[in-house]
Amino acid sequence: MDRKNNSRIKSLEFILRTMSSIKLRDAANILSVSEMTLRRDLSTEGCPLILLGGHIVKAPQNHHEANYLIFEQENKNLKEKMAIGKAAAELVENGDVIFFDCGSTIPFIASQIKSDIKFTALCCSLNTFTILQEKSNCEVILAGGSYSSHNSFFTPINNSEIESILTTKAFISAAGVSDEYGVSCFDYNEAKVKKMAMKKSKKNILVFDHMKIGLVRKAYINDLNQFDLLICDQELPKDFIIKNNHQ
């Protein structure tokens, strides 16, 4: 496998840490190559991924096709999440202590942080922890608590690390971003943790794709002007109220 092929496969492996599968055409769009090119990559001997019914999946030894369930939310806005993740990852600096929120966009940040950067990571999501713990220069802290399998999220109980650790940056995700009603998500426990993390961080960074703009969910997180930076895959509406410049 040549260097370009290997780079594409590594990128796909990063993506498949956050989901069970990805459609071939979506993967080709994200990597800016043809579907035929990816088919050739996947047919290379020793490739850790396989093509199954039009979807790219990991290639474990003892799984049947019926075990690969395609979850709608996992495959939404992948190219946008990759772009957001890259922009956010470039903000990570040596010596940073960073809170990583839960949510489907956050692992795309973790996966694209340069391997030579030395930083400390505090996270409350199992899928993000799985990526960060493989980075040799990252000291990763997983905040414990009551585990929820539907979102891989740990709800802190009593004296959580999130309450006691001061961070330099906090990457916060959202399911709804409204200039009138603020930032929101689906889960009340998640919202509480996000608020707690924001209070302990020097710089709060909201990450979201453009499909969240104008949406309002049931669990309120904070007003937009409480974030120092907004990172979105598209330019934001002019009527968004923010404290500083955004990307």
Backbone hydrogen bonds in HBPLUS format (Angstrom, degrees):
<---DONOR---> <-ACCEPTOR-->    atom                        ^
c    i                          cat <-CA-CA->   ^        H-A-AA   ^      H-
h    n   atom  resd res      DA  || num        DHA   H-A  angle D-A-AA Bond
n    s   type  num  typ     dist DA aas  dist angle  dist       angle   num
A0006-ASN N   A0002-ASP O   2.90 MM   4  6.10 164.0  1.93 157.3 162.4     1
A0007-SER N   A0003-ARG O   2.93 MM   4  6.13 151.6  2.01 145.4 153.0     2
A0008-ARG N   A0004-LYS O   3.04 MM   4  6.33 156.1  2.10 150.0 155.6     3
A0009-ILE N   A0005-ASN O   2.99 MM   4  6.28 161.4  2.03 153.4 158.6     4
A0010-LYS N   A0006-ASN O   2.91 MM   4  6.11 157.4  1.97 148.4 154.7     5
A0011-SER N   A0007-SER O   3.02 MM   4  6.23 153.5  2.09 143.6 150.5     6
A0012-LEU N   A0008-ARG O   3.00 MM   4  6.30 155.7  2.06 148.3 154.7     7
A0013-GLU N   A0009-ILE O   2.88 MM   4  6.16 149.5  1.97 147.3 156.3     8
A0014-PHE N   A0010-LYS O   3.03 MM   4  6.34 150.7  2.12 146.0 153.0     9
A0015-ILE N   A0011-SER O   3.14 MM   4  6.47 158.5  2.19 146.1 151.3    10
A0016-LEU N   A0012-LEU O   2.93 MM   4  6.17 157.4  1.98 150.3 156.4    11
A0017-ARG N   A0014-PHE O   3.16 MM   3  5.37 159.3  2.21 105.3 111.2    12
A0018-THR N   A0015-ILE O   3.03 MM   3  5.73 160.5  2.07 117.6 123.6    13
A0022-ILE N   A0056-ILE O   3.11 MM  34  5.30 143.6  2.25 138.2 148.8    14
A0056-ILE N   A0022-ILE O   2.70 MM  34  5.30 171.0  1.71 162.1 159.6    15
A0027-ALA N   A0023-LYS O   2.96 MM   4  6.26 160.6  2.00 157.4 162.9    16
A0024-LEU N   A0054-GLY O   2.97 MM  30  5.76 168.6  1.98 150.8 148.6    17
A0028-ALA N   A0024-LEU O   2.95 MM   4  6.20 158.7  2.00 152.4 158.2    18
A0029-ASN N   A0025-ARG O   3.06 MM   4  6.18 149.9  2.15 137.5 145.3    19
A0030-ILE N   A0026-ASP O   2.95 MM   4  6.21 158.9  1.99 150.5 155.7    20
A0031-LEU N   A0027-ALA O   3.02 MM   4  6.19 160.4  2.06 150.7 155.5    21
A0032-SER N   A0028-ALA O   2.89 MM   4  5.75 110.0  2.39 134.0 149.4    22
A0033-VAL N   A0028-ALA O   3.08 MM   5  5.15 159.3  2.12 143.6 148.9    23
A0032-SER N   A0029-ASN O   3.36 MM   3  5.05 151.4  2.45  93.1 101.3    24
A0038-LEU N   A0034-SER O   3.25 MM   4  6.66 158.0  2.30 147.8 152.6    25
A0039-ARG N   A0035-GLU O   2.90 MM   4  6.18 150.9  1.98 146.8 155.8    26
A0040-ARG N   A0036-MET O   3.01 MM   4  6.31 152.9  2.09 147.0 153.2    27
A0041-ASP N   A0037-THR O   2.98 MM   4  6.31 155.5  2.04 146.3 153.5    28
A0042-LEU N   A0038-LEU O   2.90 MM   4  6.11 163.5  1.93 154.2 157.4    29
A0043-SER N   A0039-ARG O   3.08 MM   4  6.22 130.2  2.34 137.3 149.7    30
A0043-SER N   A0040-ARG O   3.21 MM   3  5.13 134.5  2.43  93.9 106.3    31
A0044-THR N   A0041-ASP O   3.20 MM   3  5.53 162.2  2.23 108.7 114.0    32
A0047-CYS N   A0044-THR O   3.13 MM   3  5.70 153.5  2.21 141.7 139.7    33
A0059-ALA N   A0048-PRO O   3.05 MM  11  5.64 136.3  2.25 158.2 147.1    34
A0050-ILE N   A0057-VAL O   2.90 MM   7  5.59 163.5  1.92 160.6 165.8    35
A0057-VAL N   A0050-ILE O   2.96 MM   7  5.59 162.6  1.99 159.7 165.5    36
A0052-LEU N   A0055-HIS O   2.68 MM   3  5.16 175.9  1.68 160.9 161.2    37
A0055-HIS N   A0052-LEU O   3.04 MM   3  5.16 155.9  2.10 107.9 115.6    38
A0067-ASN N   A0064-HIS O   2.91 MM   3  5.55 156.6  1.96 119.8 127.0    39
A0068-TYR N   A0065-GLU O   3.17 MM   3  5.74 163.7  2.19 117.4 122.0    40
A0074-GLU N   A0071-PHE O   3.12 MM   3  5.61 131.8  2.36 110.9 122.9    41
A0075-ASN N   A0072-GLU O   3.24 MM   3  5.76 146.0  2.36 111.7 119.7    42
A0076-LYS N   A0073-GLN O   3.43 MM   3  5.51 171.6  2.44 109.4 110.1    43
A0081-LYS N   A0077-ASN O   3.00 MM   4  6.22 155.7  2.06 147.2 154.1    44
A0082-MET N   A0078-LEU O   2.92 MM   4  6.17 153.8  1.99 151.8 158.5    45
A0083-ALA N   A0079-LYS O   3.09 MM   4  6.33 156.7  2.15 145.2 150.8    46
A0084-ILE N   A0080-GLU O   2.90 MM   4  6.17 160.4  1.94 152.1 157.6    47
A0085-GLY N   A0081-LYS O   2.82 MM   4  5.88 161.1  1.86 145.0 151.1    48
A0086-LYS N   A0082-MET O   2.97 MM   4  6.17 153.5  2.04 144.7 151.2    49
A0087-ALA N   A0083-ALA O   3.12 MM   4  6.34 164.5  2.14 148.5 152.1    50
A0088-ALA N   A0084-ILE O   2.95 MM   4  6.16 163.3  1.98 155.7 160.4    51
A0089-ALA N   A0085-GLY O   2.87 MM   4  5.91 157.5  1.92 146.2 153.0    52
A0090-GLU N   A0086-LYS O   3.22 MM   4  6.38 143.0  2.36 143.4 151.0    53
A0091-LEU N   A0088-ALA O   2.99 MM   3  5.47 158.6  2.03 113.3 120.3    54
A0092-VAL N   A0089-ALA O   3.19 MM   3  5.59 161.8  2.22 111.2 116.6    55
A0096-ASP N   A0093-GLU O   3.12 MM   3  5.64 159.2  2.17 137.4 137.2    56
A0095-GLY N   A0118-LYS O   2.74 MM  23  6.02 160.5  1.77 164.0 170.0    57
A0120-THR N   A0096-ASP O   2.83 MM  24  6.20 168.0  1.84 158.9 162.6    58
A0168-THR N   A0097-VAL O   2.67 MM  71  5.27 143.8  1.80 140.6 153.3    59
A0169-LYS N   A0097-VAL O   3.42 MM  72  6.68 160.1  2.47 143.9 146.2    60
A0098-ILE N   A0120-THR O   2.83 MM  22  6.22 165.0  1.85 160.8 160.2    61
A0122-LEU N   A0098-ILE O   2.75 MM  24  5.99 164.9  1.77 162.0 161.7    62
A0099-PHE N   A0169-LYS O   2.94 MM  70  6.42 158.6  1.99 149.3 154.6    63
A0171-PHE N   A0099-PHE O   2.90 MM  72  6.15 166.2  1.92 171.0 166.6    64
A0100-PHE N   A0122-LEU O   2.81 MM  22  6.12 159.8  1.85 158.1 163.0    65
A0101-ASP N   A0171-PHE O   3.13 MM  70  5.96 147.4  2.24 158.5 167.2    66
A0108-PHE N   A0105-THR O   3.04 MM   3  5.56 136.7  2.24 113.6 125.1    67
A0109-ILE N   A0106-ILE O   2.92 MM   3  5.25 140.0  2.09 109.1 120.7    68
A0110-ALA N   A0106-ILE O   3.19 MM   4  6.59 161.4  2.22 156.2 159.5    69
A0111-SER N   A0107-PRO O   2.96 MM   4  6.06 159.1  2.00 148.2 153.2    70
A0112-GLN N   A0109-ILE O   3.09 MM   3  5.50 144.6  2.22 109.8 119.6    71
A0117-ILE N   A0114-LYS O   3.28 MM   3  5.85 168.8  2.30 117.2 120.6    72
A0119-PHE N   A0137-ASN O   3.18 MM  18  6.69 147.3  2.30 147.5 156.3    73
A0139-GLU N   A0119-PHE O   3.00 MM  20  6.44 157.2  2.05 150.5 156.7    74
A0121-ALA N   A0139-GLU O   2.80 MM  18  6.11 158.9  1.84 145.1 151.3    75
A0141-ILE N   A0121-ALA O   2.66 MM  20  5.98 158.2  1.71 163.0 170.9    76
A0123-CYS N   A0141-ILE O   2.94 MM  18  6.36 163.6  1.97 169.1 174.0    77
A0143-ALA N   A0123-CYS O   2.85 MM  20  6.06 165.5  1.87 165.4 169.5    78
A0154-PHE N   A0124-CYS O   2.84 MM  30  5.29 159.8  1.88 163.6 164.5    79
A0129-PHE N   A0125-SER O   3.08 MM   4  6.26 159.0  2.13 149.3 155.8    80
A0126-LEU N   A0152-SER O   2.89 MM  26  5.35 153.0  1.96 146.8 154.8    81
A0130-THR N   A0126-LEU O   2.98 MM   4  6.16 153.0  2.06 148.7 154.9    82
A0131-ILE N   A0128-THR O   3.17 MM   3  5.32 125.7  2.48  99.4 112.3    83
A0132-LEU N   A0128-THR O   3.00 MM   4  6.27 170.5  2.01 158.8 161.2    84
A0133-GLN N   A0129-PHE O   2.95 MM   4  5.93 158.9  1.99 156.4 159.8    85
A0134-GLU N   A0131-ILE O   3.26 MM   3  5.75 158.4  2.31 110.9 117.3    86
A0135-LYS N   A0132-LEU O   3.02 MM   3  5.46 164.8  2.04 115.5 120.5    87
A0138-CYS N   A0135-LYS O   3.09 MM   3  5.44 161.3  2.12 119.8 120.8    88
A0146-SER N   A0155-THR O   2.87 MM   9  5.01 146.4  1.98 147.6 140.2    89
A0155-THR N   A0146-SER O   2.83 MM   9  5.01 170.9  1.84 144.0 143.0    90
A0148-SER N   A0153-PHE O   2.83 MM   5  5.30 151.1  1.92 150.5 160.3    91
A0152-SER N   A0148-SER O   2.99 MM   4  5.65 110.9  2.48 139.6 157.5    92
A0153-PHE N   A0148-SER O   3.18 MM   5  5.30 139.5  2.35 145.2 148.3    93
A0160-SER N   A0158-ASN O   2.65 MM   2  5.76 120.6  2.00 122.1 105.8    94
A0163-GLU N   A0160-SER O   3.07 MM   3  5.44 141.4  2.23 105.0 114.9    95
A0164-SER N   A0161-GLU O   3.16 MM   3  5.10 132.1  2.41  94.2 107.0    96
A0165-ILE N   A0161-GLU O   2.96 MM   4  5.80 134.9  2.17 155.0 159.5    97
A0167-THR N   A0200-LYS O   2.99 MM  33  6.24 155.9  2.05 143.7 151.4    98
A0202-LYS N   A0167-THR O   2.99 MM  35  6.42 152.8  2.06 147.6 154.2    99
A0170-ALA N   A0203-LYS O   2.91 MM  33  6.34 138.2  2.09 161.5 167.0   100
A0205-ILE N   A0170-ALA O   2.81 MM  35  5.87 172.6  1.82 170.7 170.2   101
A0172-ILE N   A0205-ILE O   2.80 MM  33  5.98 172.4  1.81 163.2 165.7   102
A0207-VAL N   A0172-ILE O   2.85 MM  35  6.07 163.2  1.88 160.9 164.0   103
A0175-ALA N   A0184-SER O   2.95 MM   9  6.02 153.6  2.02 147.3 155.0   104
A0176-GLY N   A0184-SER O   3.05 MM   8  4.98 137.1  2.24 145.1 135.8   105
A0184-SER N   A0176-GLY O   2.94 MM   8  4.98 162.8  1.97 143.1 144.3   106
A0177-VAL N   A0212-LYS O   3.02 MM  35  5.70 152.7  2.10 146.9 138.7   107
A0214-GLY N   A0177-VAL O   2.71 MM  37  5.67 158.3  1.76 154.8 149.7   108
A0178-SER N   A0182-GLY O   2.92 MM   4  4.88 163.5  1.94 133.0 137.7   109
A0182-GLY N   A0178-SER O   2.86 MM   4  4.88 131.2  2.11 128.8 134.4   110
A0183-VAL N   A0222-ASN O   2.81 MM  39  5.43 178.9  1.81 171.9 172.3   111
A0221-ILE N   A0183-VAL O   2.78 MM  38  5.43 164.1  1.80 157.2 152.8   112
A0185-CYS N   A0219-ALA O   2.84 MM  34  5.14 151.3  1.92 141.8 151.3   113
A0219-ALA N   A0185-CYS O   2.95 MM  34  5.14 155.1  2.02 171.1 163.1   114
A0191-ALA N   A0187-ASP O   3.07 MM   4  6.35 159.6  2.11 148.2 153.8   115
A0192-LYS N   A0188-TYR O   3.07 MM   4  6.36 154.2  2.14 148.7 154.6   116
A0193-VAL N   A0189-ASN O   3.15 MM   4  6.44 158.8  2.19 149.0 153.9   117
A0194-LYS N   A0190-GLU O   2.93 MM   4  6.20 160.8  1.97 157.5 163.1   118
A0195-LYS N   A0191-ALA O   3.02 MM   4  6.25 160.7  2.06 149.6 154.2   119
A0196-MET N   A0192-LYS O   2.99 MM   4  6.21 159.6  2.03 146.9 152.8   120
A0197-ALA N   A0193-VAL O   2.90 MM   4  6.11 160.7  1.93 152.5 157.3   121
A0198-MET N   A0194-LYS O   2.97 MM   4  6.18 153.5  2.05 147.8 154.9   122
A0199-LYS N   A0195-LYS O   3.14 MM   4  6.42 148.6  2.25 147.9 155.1   123
A0200-LYS N   A0197-ALA O   3.18 MM   3  5.33 136.6  2.38  99.4 110.9   124
A0201-SER N   A0198-MET O   3.36 MM   3  5.26 168.9  2.37 103.9 106.6   125
A0228-ASP N   A0204-ASN O   2.88 MM  24  5.38 139.9  2.04 139.6 152.4   126
A0229-LEU N   A0204-ASN O   3.33 MM  25  6.67 145.6  2.46 155.6 155.7   127
A0206-LEU N   A0229-LEU O   2.91 MM  23  6.32 158.1  1.96 165.4 164.6   128
A0231-ILE N   A0206-LEU O   2.79 MM  25  6.12 165.3  1.81 172.2 175.9   129
A0208-PHE N   A0231-ILE O   3.13 MM  23  6.55 158.6  2.18 168.1 172.5   130
A0212-LYS N   A0209-ASP O   3.02 MM   3  5.97 170.0  2.03 128.9 132.2   131
A0213-ILE N   A0210-HIS O   3.19 MM   3  5.46 158.1  2.24 108.2 114.6   132
A0215-LEU N   A0212-LYS O   3.16 MM   3  5.55 163.1  2.19 126.5 130.3   133
A0226-GLN N   A0223-ASP O   3.11 MM   3  5.61 162.9  2.14 116.3 119.9   134
A0227-PHE N   A0224-LEU O   3.09 MM   3  5.81 165.8  2.11 123.1 125.3   135
A0247-GLN N   A0230-LEU O   3.00 MM  17  6.31 157.8  2.05 167.9 174.8   136
A0240-PHE N   A0237-PRO O   3.19 MM   3  5.77 166.3  2.21 119.7 121.3   137
